[in-house]
Structures are given as structure tokens and as C-alpha cells.
Amino acid sequence: MSITEHGNPQGAQQTSLGRLLRGRDFRRLLTVRMLSQLSDGVFQVSLAAYVIFSPERQASPTDIAAVLAVMLLPFSVVGPFAGVMLDRWRRRRVLQLGNLARFGLGLVTAALLLAGAPEWLFFAAALLVTALNRFILAGLSAALPRVVESGELVTANAISPTLGTVAAAAGGGLGFVVHQLLAPGRQADALLVTLAAVLYLCAALAAQRIPPDLLGPTQHPDRPSLRQALGAAGQGLLAGVRHLVHDCRPAVHALGAVTVARFCYGVLIVAVLMLSRYTFNQPEDSAGGLATLGQAVAFSAVGFFLAAVISPWCTRRLGLQGWMTACLGSAAVFVPALGLLFSEGPAMVAALLLGVVTQGTKICADTLVQESVEDEFRGRVFAIYDVLFNLSFVAAAGVTALVLPLNGRSVPVVVGVAAVYALGAVGYARAARRTPARPAERAGVAAGR
């Protein structure tokens, strides 16, 4: 039964969702994603506790920008080349070995914390964990069309990345609870990193249950060896870009829109971090600041879940491109309406709504990219997708570091973010009108994908 079958759309949607969840291969891939991102949530809380909310440190927007640059920019350089491997290596093996590597690196990071090693060593280990994280997420997205029917892609994209994001938020909540039960310090941070490492091991074991060849990519007998492919990685990247530009205009526009949304989200994340540490709590109350940040993350997680629930319904009525435009445009309204109050309650409501529009935008972008890009290019394109995510987030932190005061209160920053959201909505709407969804895509939306 299609989720758009007339007469009972809600029941039909539940039937489609139930059919997805009854699929063994989809459930297994979803389990790997949720365990991986649950681990990420714990690991990220340990980093935040050490870098931003440590009682011995007074973090500034510049410090946050520097940390993000150290952890994300290197992967932005190697990410496109990793995409060549994603299109050649068994994606099941990438998920398995990548999480095993993160298990080992997590244990090393915990040991460095306990030993009081120089910060650059700690950041180097954390950088590798984060780099593998982006690699694994790109592999998960590229593999999703191999375990669901084409008519279920929107629903699968609403469920899989969203539940992964919710799992990351749950991991953050778990890390927060554990951290609150322990005395602040290196021992607590090291314990959190060790917990994340154990969860990475669980994700690797879950990946082992997936059949080796199920997730692709399709192997062609005339394909060059990996060594030759790595030598031609630059050409492969250019081929992926050419495929995007010449054959996948809806995907190009979607990547542009989601990059704008990611930039705005990055600016607001830094602002919430500073507000949580220095405005909503006393500067010396690092535990209170971390608790407030945890609440904001929880509200965003609820927003991510709501996006998963409403996005299939919204895409049926507005189309993928229409729903993405609505997400960007609505953020231009509620960000200043709530953010200019610089009060904790409205900030939490804004966090929830940002979860909805950010995840709604990503669901649409993921689906447009998956539908527009051929399987043999998909790994490279999703690696490019992740690079855009990283660069826009680092750029947002860098811009914010230049203009945001220590307490996080800045009217120009809030108004500027709203203006960027508005320009993004207008620009994407115009581009979507020039390049409407292909007939197959429109049929997929009508089928509730």
C-alpha cells in the first residue's frame, strides 16, 4: 500500500513505515547508524566538557572556531578522495572497519586525557575520530538506496538520518548524565570517551551482520585497481562535480540550500554555547552551562523527530523543493522573533524549531541527491556533500568568532542569520522554478517517498 493511497493517508503512511521497519536489511543498516551516532553523541559531550565547559578554561567564540577548524578542515581536504574509496570498497566493510578504528582511537584519546598529554595530541586523536565519522555517515547515506525500494526513499530519509540524529542527541544526554554524576575533571572526560569507544565497538559488531555485498557499490570487471583509482582521485572528484553540474541540477540547488542552512545553524550553535556558558548561567558554573546546553540539544532532538514525522506529509503537498523552501523561509521568521529576546525559554523553543527546519531541509536534500545521482557517483557526491557541511560549519564559527561577544548576546548576529535564511529561501525557490523536479521525482513525492 502506498502512503498516498486515497481514503486513509495517515494509515497508509503507517503502513509504509511499517513495511520499511519490517525490512531486515533496512533495520540492520539503521541499527549501525543509530549505534554509530549514539557513540558520536557521547564523544561530542566529552569534547564539549573538556574544551568549553571545563572549570579551568574560559572558552570564547574564537576558541570554539579554532577547535572546529582543527577537527573539520583536514577532513574537508581528504573527504573527496575518500569518496573514491566509498565508490569502490564494500560499504559494509567501511562501516565495520571504520567503527573498529574509532573504538581504538577512543581508547587512545581517553589514555591521553588521563596522562595529561599536550592538547595537540588530544585534538589529533579526536580529529581522526571525527574524520572517520563523516566518512561513515557518507557511506550510510550512499548505501540507503540499496536496502529500500525507490518509492520509499523520502520515508526512509525521514526515518534513518533523523533517528540517527536523535540517537546522537540521546548519546549526548547519556554523556551529560554520566558527566553530572562525576566530579568535573579529566577522569570524568576520559570515562565518557571510553564509553563512546565501547559503543563504537557495538556499531562495528552490528555492521558485521549485514551481508558483505548488499550495500554495494556494484563491481565492474573493467574497473581499475584501487591503487590506480587513488592515483586518479582528483579526476574522479572532477567527474563527480561534472556529473552534478551537468546532469543533476536539482541536486546542485539542494546542496546549495542545505549548505546555507548548515551555515546559519553553525552560527546559532556557537551563540547558544556562549549564552549557555555566560548568560543563562554564572560564568563559574560550568556544570550549569553544560546542563543548559544539554536541554537545548534535547529540544533540537525533539525537532528532528518532528521533522521525520511531518516531512513525508509536507513533501506530498509541497514537493521536495517546496518543503525545503518553506523550512528556510520559516527560520527567517522565528529566529529573530525568539532569538532577540536572549532568554532561556524562547531559546529552547527556537532550538526545537531549528531542529525541525534543519532536519527537514536535510531530508529533502538527501532525497534529491539520491534520486539525481547515479550509483557509481553517489559515494563521491555524498563525500562532497559532507565537505560542504564541514566547510559551512567552520566558516560559520569563524564569522561568529569575529562578531559575537563572549556572553553570546548580539542583535546584529541574530538579524544577520535571519537575513541569510531569507535570502536562501528566495534563491532556492527561484532555482527550483527554473529546474523543476523530474517527472520521476514528482511521482516519487506523490507516492510519499
Phi and psi in degrees as a GROMACS rama.xvg file:
@    title "Ramachandran Plot"
@    xaxis  label "Phi"
@    yaxis  label "Psi"
@TYPE xy
-78.4853  150.774  SER-2
-76.8473  -1.49271  ILE-3
-109.755  11.3254  THR-4
-59.7886  133.536  GLU-5
-67.7905  152.663  HIS-6
104.062  -40.4122  GLY-7
-149.285  70.0626  ASN-8
-61.4026  -35.7084  PRO-9
-66.0011  -45.9397  GLN-10
-65.0628  -36.2791  GLY-11
-64.8819  -39.2245  ALA-12
-62.6398  -41.7569  GLN-13
-63.024  -36.4574  GLN-14
-63.8784  -43.7562  THR-15
-62.2696  -44.148  SER-16
-63.1309  -42.1739  LEU-17
-62.5011  -39.5425  GLY-18
-63.007  -40.3802  ARG-19
-59.9614  -49.4374  LEU-20
-69.5939  -22.26  LEU-21
-78.0303  -14.6802  ARG-22
-72.8104  118.55  GLY-23
-60.2763  -43.5744  ARG-24
-68.4375  -39.6786  ASP-25
-62.9945  -42.4664  PHE-26
-61.7511  -40.3567  ARG-27
-66.0993  -43.4648  ARG-28
-65.1509  -38.7284  LEU-29
-63.9932  -37.734  LEU-30
-62.648  -43.3655  THR-31
-61.1522  -44.855  VAL-32
-61.0016  -46.8328  ARG-33
-67.3147  -40.2939  MET-34
-66.3934  -41.0953  LEU-35
-62.1353  -45.7781  SER-36
-78.8196  -26.9744  GLN-37
-59.1067  -44.3234  LEU-38
-62.4795  -40.9015  SER-39
-59.3036  -41.0781  ASP-40
-60.8899  -44.9133  GLY-41
-63.0071  -44.5272  VAL-42
-63.4445  -41.2896  PHE-43
-66.9623  -35.9309  GLN-44
-64.3504  -38.5776  VAL-45
-64.1407  -37.7267  SER-46
-66.8783  -44.4617  LEU-47
-62.2855  -41.7034  ALA-48
-62.5452  -38.0267  ALA-49
-78.8866  -41.9714  TYR-50
-88.5779  -39.8479  VAL-51
-106.421  -38.3635  ILE-52
-111.458  20.2824  PHE-53
-71.8794  135.179  SER-54
-59.941  -25.1482  PRO-55
-86.4493  -6.17431  GLU-56
-118.236  150.635  ARG-57
-119.691  90.7315  GLN-58
-72.6837  147.301  ALA-59
-126.015  166.964  SER-60
-55.465  -34.059  PRO-61
-64.9345  -40.6936  THR-62
-61.7111  -43.35  ASP-63
-63.4731  -43.175  ILE-64
-61.863  -40.7555  ALA-65
-64.3677  -42.1448  ALA-66
-63.0948  -45.5086  VAL-67
-62.6802  -38.8903  LEU-68
-64.807  -43.1273  ALA-69
-63.1035  -38.0141  VAL-70
-87.3295  -24.471  MET-71
-110.857  -34.0396  LEU-72
-63.5076  -41.1643  LEU-73
-57.7845  -41.0343  PRO-74
-67.3324  -28.3178  PHE-75
-64.2168  -24.0172  SER-76
-81.4509  -44.4332  VAL-77
-89.5728  -15.2658  VAL-78
-54.5549  -48.7253  GLY-79
-60.4432  -33.3022  PRO-80
-72.9908  -32.3996  PHE-81
-62.7953  -31.16  ALA-82
-61.4727  -34.0081  GLY-83
-59.5834  -40.679  VAL-84
-70.8328  -34.988  MET-85
-61.4328  -29.9242  LEU-86
-87.3097  3.57327  ASP-87
-127.527  -40.3173  ARG-88
-79.5212  153.369  TRP-89
-62.4487  124.353  ARG-90
-65.9181  -30.1629  ARG-91
-59.9892  -41.4885  ARG-92
-67.092  -37.1305  ARG-93
-60.3161  -45.5095  VAL-94
-64.8861  -38.7714  LEU-95
-71.802  -55.4211  GLN-96
-69.8305  -32.9606  LEU-97
-62.1526  -43.404  GLY-98
-72.0841  -32.8405  ASN-99
-63.3598  -41.1216  LEU-100
-63.6723  -39.59  ALA-101
-67.8934  -31.2413  ARG-102
-59.6206  -48.7086  PHE-103
-65.7669  -42.9107  GLY-104
-65.8608  -33.7296  LEU-105
-63.0352  -42.0054  GLY-106
-64.3974  -39.1646  LEU-107
-63.7252  -43.1258  VAL-108
-61.6658  -42.1802  THR-109
-62.3781  -40.7303  ALA-110
-64.4988  -38.4337  ALA-111
-64.2073  -39.4543  LEU-112
-63.1087  -45.6947  LEU-113
-66.0789  -33.788  LEU-114
-81.3348  -6.51189  ALA-115
65.614  35.712  GLY-116
-65.6463  161.964  ALA-117
-56.7187  147.551  PRO-118
-59.8915  -32.8528  GLU-119
-65.5658  -31.4923  TRP-120
-67.8307  -42.0057  LEU-121
-60.4107  -46.4973  PHE-122
-67.5439  -31.7576  PHE-123
-64.7217  -43.6227  ALA-124
-65.7104  -43.3325  ALA-125
-63.936  -36.0658  ALA-126
-59.0487  -43.6433  LEU-127
-66.1379  -39.6132  LEU-128
-60.4269  -45.0011  VAL-129
-66.8188  -40.3464  THR-130
-60.6655  -44.3735  ALA-131
-65.2313  -32.4767  LEU-132
-60.1378  -48.8129  ASN-133
-64.3473  -36.7075  ARG-134
-61.8547  -44.988  PHE-135
-68.0713  -41.5844  ILE-136
-63.576  -38.3209  LEU-137
-64.0167  -39.8921  ALA-138
-64.2391  -39.5541  GLY-139
-62.6352  -43.3036  LEU-140
-66.3957  -40.9647  SER-141
-67.1307  -28.8675  ALA-142
-83.6147  -19.8982  ALA-143
-55.9723  -43.4711  LEU-144
-63.4949  -13.2918  PRO-145
-81.6829  -11.312  ARG-146
-120.083  1.57111  VAL-147
-133.19  158.365  VAL-148
-72.0463  151.695  GLU-149
-60.2569  -31.9743  SER-150
-74.1714  -2.13605  GLY-151
-115.792  12.8453  GLU-152
-65.1552  -41.7444  LEU-153
-63.1687  -45.7197  VAL-154
-62.6134  -42.0744  THR-155
-63.7695  -39.6784  ALA-156
-70.8633  -26.5356  ASN-157
-73.0406  -34.8419  ALA-158
-87.1286  -51.057  ILE-159
-67.0836  -60.5544  SER-160
-63.3302  -33.28  PRO-161
-68.1868  -45.7448  THR-162
-64.7503  -31.9104  LEU-163
-63.7241  -42.4205  GLY-164
-65.5843  -40.9302  THR-165
-62.8973  -38.7161  VAL-166
-63.0504  -39.3981  ALA-167
-62.6748  -41.3379  ALA-168
-64.9898  -39.077  ALA-169
-63.798  -39.1806  ALA-170
-62.6822  -39.512  GLY-171
-62.147  -41.1546  GLY-172
-63.5572  -42.082  GLY-173
-60.8823  -45.6858  LEU-174
-61.8725  -38.7774  GLY-175
-63.1152  -45.6824  PHE-176
-62.3373  -45.749  VAL-177
-61.0519  -43.2112  VAL-178
-64.8462  -37.4434  HIS-179
-68.0375  -26.224  GLN-180
-80.4818  -13.1241  LEU-181
-110.933  157.26  LEU-182
-68.5038  131.349  ALA-183
-58.0351  140.906  PRO-184
153.936  -175.979  GLY-185
-64.2867  -35.533  ARG-186
-62.225  -43.4438  GLN-187
-63.5673  -43.8047  ALA-188
-63.6365  -40.636  ASP-189
-65.7118  -38.1941  ALA-190
-64.1159  -40.405  LEU-191
-62.8715  -42.358  LEU-192
-63.9185  -39.1626  VAL-193
-64.6878  -40.6208  THR-194
-60.345  -43.4475  LEU-195
-61.0544  -39.8872  ALA-196
-62.5182  -41.682  ALA-197
-62.4946  -39.9578  VAL-198
-67.8903  -34.9897  LEU-199
-60.3912  -39.35  TYR-200
-62.4395  -40.8059  LEU-201
-61.2225  -39.6575  CYS-202
-63.9898  -39.7964  ALA-203
-63.5776  -41.0608  ALA-204
-66.4281  -35.8027  LEU-205
-65.7872  -38.6759  ALA-206
-64.0733  -29.3528  ALA-207
-61.8416  -23.983  GLN-208
-79.527  -11.4494  ARG-209
-83.4794  134.676  ILE-210
-54.0587  139.206  PRO-211
-56.4092  -38.8159  PRO-212
-97.673  -1.86361  ASP-213
-62.948  -41.5218  LEU-214
-84.5829  -0.964161  LEU-215
76.5488  -167.383  GLY-216
-78.2507  165.88  PRO-217
-63.9681  131.075  THR-218
-91.7652  128.534  GLN-219
-105.727  132.924  HIS-220
-61.9839  -27.8077  PRO-221
-90.8515  8.96862  ASP-222
-72.1749  136.211  ARG-223
-63.9162  164.808  PRO-224
-67.1468  164.355  SER-225
-61.426  -39.3383  LEU-226
-60.7217  -43.5734  ARG-227
-65.5836  -38.2333  GLN-228
-65.5569  -40.3322  ALA-229
-64.8914  -35.5109  LEU-230
-65.1863  -28.2834  GLY-231
-105.055  24.3119  ALA-232
-60.955  -39.6631  ALA-233
-61.502  -41.1759  GLY-234
-65.7643  -37.318  GLN-235
-63.1435  -40.3857  GLY-236
-63.2205  -44.61  LEU-237
-61.7787  -36.6927  LEU-238
-64.3149  -40.054  ALA-239
-63.3536  -41.0218  GLY-240
-64.5804  -43.4491  VAL-241
-62.8048  -40.305  ARG-242
-61.4781  -40.8149  HIS-243
-62.6197  -51.8936  LEU-244
-67.8236  -40.7771  VAL-245
-90.9476  -31.1194  HIS-246
-116.759  -7.60845  ASP-247
-134.779  52.5762  CYS-248
-59.5136  -40.7191  ARG-249
-58.5942  -35.7485  PRO-250
-68.5087  -39.0587  ALA-251
-60.7552  -46.8069  VAL-252
-64.1371  -39.1227  HIS-253
-64.4999  -40.8582  ALA-254
-63.7228  -38.6391  LEU-255
-62.9968  -42.9585  GLY-256
-67.1701  -43.0965  ALA-257
-70.2312  -28.0509  VAL-258
-67.7652  -41.2362  THR-259
-60.3585  -46.0451  VAL-260
-61.9767  -39.8968  ALA-261
-66.0264  -39.4496  ARG-262
-60.9018  -49.1661  PHE-263
-61.836  -41.1832  CYS-264
-62.5588  -39.0008  TYR-265
-63.3465  -42.9333  GLY-266
-59.6004  -45.9733  VAL-267
-69.5534  -31.5173  LEU-268
-62.3049  -47.046  ILE-269
-62.1112  -40.9202  VAL-270
-62.186  -43.123  ALA-271
-65.6252  -37.4342  VAL-272
-58.9387  -46.7291  LEU-273
-68.8778  -40.0832  MET-274
-63.1608  -41.5235  LEU-275
-64.4252  -37.9067  SER-276
-79.6382  -41.3924  ARG-277
-117.504  -16.7738  TYR-278
-110.384  -49.5125  THR-279
-76.2056  -14.3137  PHE-280
-138.946  163.227  ASN-281
-66.6541  139.849  GLN-282
-54.3223  -33.488  PRO-283
-79.845  -9.73339  GLU-284
-90.6467  75.4626  ASP-285
-66.2699  -34.8829  SER-286
-65.2717  -41.223  ALA-287
-63.7125  -39.0591  GLY-288
-62.8649  -42.209  GLY-289
-65.8646  -36.6451  LEU-290
-64.0446  -42.1448  ALA-291
-64.438  -41.7552  THR-292
-61.636  -39.4604  LEU-293
-61.0279  -38.4163  GLY-294
-64.0015  -42.3973  GLN-295
-62.4583  -40.4308  ALA-296
-63.258  -40.6727  VAL-297
-63.5558  -42.4813  ALA-298
-63.6987  -39.3799  PHE-299
-63.2085  -38.186  SER-300
-61.9737  -39.9341  ALA-301
-61.6258  -41.0792  VAL-302
-62.8436  -39.9421  GLY-303
-60.2973  -43.0565  PHE-304
-63.7085  -43.9903  PHE-305
-61.2294  -37.3458  LEU-306
-61.5739  -39.2696  ALA-307
-64.3393  -35.3019  ALA-308
-72.9283  -43.736  VAL-309
-93.8241  -18.9742  ILE-310
-62.354  -44.3079  SER-311
-58.6463  -41.5655  PRO-312
-64.2493  -43.6445  TRP-313
-67.3918  -37.7735  CYS-314
-69.8289  -29.0662  THR-315
-64.6097  -34.1711  ARG-316
-93.6942  -34.1396  ARG-317
-107.934  -14.5322  LEU-318
81.5713  163.057  GLY-319
-58.787  -46.3003  LEU-320
-69.5959  -37.3199  GLN-321
-66.6224  -40.196  GLY-322
-67.7542  -37.4149  TRP-323
-64.7212  -41.7587  MET-324
-62.0332  -42.9469  THR-325
-63.0522  -38.3735  ALA-326
-62.0145  -48.8031  CYS-327
-64.3685  -43.4954  LEU-328
-65.9803  -39.0217  GLY-329
-66.3837  -35.0633  SER-330
-63.9574  -32.9476  ALA-331
-64.097  -20.187  ALA-332
-92.106  -50.5377  VAL-333
-81.7246  -21.6855  PHE-334
-61.3569  -51.4565  VAL-335
-70.8397  -34.5372  PRO-336
-60.8428  -36.8891  ALA-337
-100.464  -37.0717  LEU-338
-71.1321  -31.9734  GLY-339
-71.3517  -9.40819  LEU-340
-77.8987  -23.7971  LEU-341
48.6437  46.0809  PHE-342
-124.688  150.436  SER-343
-64.8124  -43.8531  GLU-344
-60.1279  -55.8359  GLY-345
-59.0455  -32.3046  PRO-346
-64.2105  -36.39  ALA-347
-69.4489  -39.4674  MET-348
-62.2027  -42.3829  VAL-349
-62.1701  -38.0879  ALA-350
-61.2566  -41.3  ALA-351
-62.958  -48.2973  LEU-352
-66.3985  -35.7742  LEU-353
-63.8098  -35.4272  LEU-354
-60.6961  -41.1655  GLY-355
-63.846  -52.8728  VAL-356
-72.9548  -34.4991  VAL-357
-67.5959  -46.0315  THR-358
-72.4891  -35.8525  GLN-359
-60.8584  -41.7205  GLY-360
-62.7585  -42.0307  THR-361
-67.9025  -38.8947  LYS-362
-58.1984  -46.1162  ILE-363
-64.8836  -44.6677  CYS-364
-63.957  -44.5583  ALA-365
-56.8971  -45.2736  ASP-366
-67.1456  -43.6148  THR-367
-61.9812  -40.1885  LEU-368
-66.6237  -45.223  VAL-369
-62.5019  -38.5936  GLN-370
-74.7965  -31.6908  GLU-371
-88.9268  -24.8155  SER-372
-101.206  133.175  VAL-373
-66.4418  153.037  GLU-374
-58.3593  -38.1384  ASP-375
-70.3103  -16.8501  GLU-376
-102.577  -9.80371  PHE-377
-62.6043  -39.9947  ARG-378
-61.7504  -44.105  GLY-379
-62.9039  -41.7098  ARG-380
-67.3679  -40.6676  VAL-381
-69.8013  -28.814  PHE-382
-66.1058  -41.052  ALA-383
-62.2339  -41.1853  ILE-384
-54.0025  -48.5915  TYR-385
-66.0459  -36.3464  ASP-386
-62.3995  -43.3969  VAL-387
-60.7903  -40.9203  LEU-388
-57.3495  -49.2229  PHE-389
-65.8042  -47.9041  ASN-390
-63.1971  -40.0324  LEU-391
-67.7467  -35.3186  SER-392
-69.9187  -44.026  PHE-393
-64.4976  -42.1007  VAL-394
-61.0718  -39.754  ALA-395
-62.4128  -44.8221  ALA-396
-64.5141  -39.2447  ALA-397
-64.7509  -44.6327  GLY-398
-63.4837  -42.5793  VAL-399
-63.857  -37.6367  THR-400
-60.5718  -28.3871  ALA-401
-79.0597  -25.4121  LEU-402
-122.796  -16.128  VAL-403
-90.1318  127.229  LEU-404
-70.6383  167.271  PRO-405
-59.6172  -35.3009  LEU-406
-81.3794  -3.2839  ASN-407
82.3027  -2.51746  GLY-408
-89.5601  114.089  ARG-409
-154.839  109.835  SER-410
-63.1356  -45.2647  VAL-411
-58.6961  -36.5381  PRO-412
-65.6818  -45.8543  VAL-413
-63.4553  -46.3272  VAL-414
-64.1498  -39.6949  VAL-415
-63.072  -41.5162  GLY-416
-62.403  -42.9271  VAL-417
-60.5437  -39.7607  ALA-418
-65.6866  -39.3109  ALA-419
-65.9424  -42.1623  VAL-420
-57.0916  -45.4631  TYR-421
-63.7981  -44.5239  ALA-422
-63.4565  -38.1631  LEU-423
-63.2481  -41.7279  GLY-424
-64.1528  -45.8847  ALA-425
-64.7797  -45.4317  VAL-426
-62.8411  -42.8215  GLY-427
-68.4533  -39.4909  TYR-428
-61.0147  -41.939  ALA-429
-65.4964  -42.4709  ARG-430
-64.8911  -38.951  ALA-431
-65.1433  -35.403  ALA-432
-67.1843  -36.5151  ARG-433
-71.5178  -32.8215  ARG-434
-128.434  79.7782  THR-435
-67.8593  163.846  PRO-436
-59.9216  143.834  ALA-437
-66.2345  160.699  ARG-438
-53.7465  -40.2113  PRO-439
-63.1631  -37.8709  ALA-440
-68.5466  -42.0607  GLU-441
-63.2934  -37.62  ARG-442
-65.7511  -36.5843  ALA-443
-65.7068  -40.1431  GLY-444
-63.2665  -43.6325  VAL-445
-63.2446  -26.1996  ALA-446
-85.8007  -0.800796  ALA-447
81.8271  27.7092  GLY-448
